[in-house]
Amino acid sequence: MSDVAAQPAPSLLANGWIKTGLIVAGVIAAALIGAQLDPSGTIHKIFVDPFQQMVQAPDLLAQTIWEGLVSGVLYALIALGFVLIFKASGVFNFAQGIMVVFAALTLVGLHEKGVPAFLAVFLTLGVMFVLAVTIERVVLRPLVNQPDIILFMATFGITYFLIGFGESVFGGNPKQMITSELYLPKGALDAKILGGIVSFQKIDIAAAIIASLMIAALAVFFQYTRIGRALRAVADSHKAALSVGISLNQIWVIVWFTAGIVALITGIMWGARSDVSFALEIVALKALPVLILGGFTSIPGAIVGGLIIGIGEKLGEFYWGPLIGGGIESWLAYFIALGFLLFRPQGLFGDKIIERI
């Protein structure tokens, strides 16, 4: 019989981190020595040239970091939807990505039918609530006490149902987000920074502010409200929560509806930056490496992981992308996540699971 316990993640000064740091430092030192021996070779282009470019053009570095920061905040917002559902039910919700698309398509579709923009927002929230109740009644409740893999596969079913249902109702063509109708800003602000001009898109500023406020509101709600305390109790132990009168069914509806709200906000922001299409699901799945970095049960981890991934992939694409012809942004996040899985699988802020036989 096994005894499984969750222990807090060890200090950053634990032996594993020291060993990892020594390995990374050794690799960097060897690379720098190799770069000095061959100033025009590949090693020099990888380990020296990009950093020289950062020093020579700090305004471009600031521009790249800003764009990565905005993406990172939005990634963190998406990841929160995963974290909330995983904490409350132990289910990894693979459908969170398509929920972002479905919420955005519902909003745009209602407006195309003549519904005023802000009324369409409230009606979309109603649709997401109905979706949350339906998932709890039709999917989660019948599968209580089933193995985690069964619940995980059920979220695959939800994903493909929403894809098919969304295409049949809204069509498969990309749509424009109703940016002006929602009074989201357009244009750009140029600022003189570090000897150059850094351009800040107004929609990016709005996205960063709205996403940050949403993250802060969720953190306060789940930390200081009665529902938040109930959620933490459910996350610690379903049986203990039931013993003190907490309804798992109600908690599941709340967290899935909250994930739906997060999906709508994310869909609006991403849709305003590009367009609304099923390709947004791929963007939403960038939350997976964010969760691996931060930990599947940690809200602060989702924030930190999102910023690391967002800034890291922008820097990688701009400075190292030309070495291989571009495209780094599409896979660098998963490469970073793989590194964390090798050295710290529980993530930066996740609980380390100890299983005793």
Secondary structure, 3 states (H helix, E strand, C coil): CCEEEEECCCCCCCHHHHHHHHHHHHHHHHHHHHHHHCCCCHHHHHHCHHHHHHHHCHHHHHHHHHHHHHHHHHHHHHHHHHHHHHHHHCCCCCCHHHHHHHHHHHHHHHHHCCCCHHHHHHHHHHHHHHHHHHHHHHHHHHHCCCCHHHHHHHHHHHHHHHHHHHHHHHCCCCECCCCCCCCCCCCEEEEEECCEEEEEEHHHHHHHHHHHHHHHHHHHHHHHCHHHHHHHHHHHCHHHHHHCCCCHHHHHHHHHHHHHHHHHHHHHHHHHHCCECCCHHHHHCCHHHHHHHHCCCCHHHHHHHHHHHHHHHHHHHHHHHHHHCCCHHHCHHHHHHHHHHHHCCCCCCCCEEEEEC
